[in-house]
Amino acid sequence: MEFSEEKRRIPELASIPVVVVTAAGGEVRRRGDSIPAIAYIEKPFDIDRLLATVQEACA
């Protein structure tokens, strides 16, 4: 959560997309307002899905 606060505060970081990889599952999604992300990927994750998500975010 500290990261997202800093990300919002620093203009150069504000436009960088965030992908959350978590073992907490739905708990993190429920707190989604405090961790704004373009995707939430739960562990264990599929590497192809992770790479596709990151590739999409960088496009």
C-alpha positions as CSV (number, residue, x, y, z in Angstrom):
1,M,0.0,0.0,0.0
2,E,2.9,2.3,0.6
3,F,3.9,1.9,-3.0
4,S,0.5,2.9,-4.3
5,E,0.6,6.0,-2.1
6,E,4.0,7.0,-3.5
7,K,2.9,6.1,-7.0
8,R,0.0,8.6,-6.8
9,R,2.2,11.3,-5.2
10,I,5.0,11.2,-7.9
11,P,3.8,12.4,-11.3
12,E,6.4,10.4,-13.2
13,L,5.1,7.2,-11.7
14,A,1.4,7.9,-11.9
15,S,1.0,6.5,-15.4
16,I,2.9,3.2,-14.8
17,P,0.4,0.3,-14.7
18,V,0.5,-2.1,-11.8
19,V,-0.1,-5.9,-11.9
20,V,-0.6,-7.4,-8.4
21,V,0.5,-11.0,-8.0
22,T,-0.9,-12.3,-4.7
23,A,-1.4,-15.4,-2.6
24,A,-4.2,-13.6,-0.7
25,G,-6.7,-14.0,-3.6
26,G,-10.0,-12.3,-3.1
27,E,-8.9,-10.4,0.0
28,V,-6.6,-8.2,-2.1
29,R,-9.4,-7.6,-4.6
30,R,-11.7,-6.4,-1.8
31,R,-9.0,-3.9,-0.9
32,G,-8.7,-2.9,-4.5
33,D,-9.4,0.7,-3.9
34,S,-6.2,1.0,-1.9
35,I,-4.2,-1.0,-4.5
36,P,-5.2,0.3,-7.9
37,A,-4.1,-2.3,-10.4
38,I,-4.9,-3.2,-14.0
39,A,-4.9,-6.9,-13.0
40,Y,-4.8,-9.2,-10.0
41,I,-3.2,-12.5,-10.6
42,E,-3.5,-15.2,-7.9
43,K,-0.8,-17.7,-7.0
44,P,-0.1,-20.2,-8.2
45,F,-0.2,-18.4,-11.5
46,D,0.2,-19.4,-15.1
47,I,3.4,-17.8,-16.5
48,D,1.8,-17.3,-19.9
49,R,-1.1,-15.4,-18.4
50,L,1.4,-13.2,-16.4
51,L,3.5,-12.5,-19.4
52,A,0.4,-11.7,-21.5
53,T,-0.8,-9.3,-18.9
54,V,2.5,-7.5,-18.6
55,Q,2.8,-7.3,-22.4
56,E,-0.7,-5.8,-22.6
57,A,0.1,-3.3,-19.9
58,C,3.3,-2.2,-21.8
59,A,1.5,-1.8,-25.1
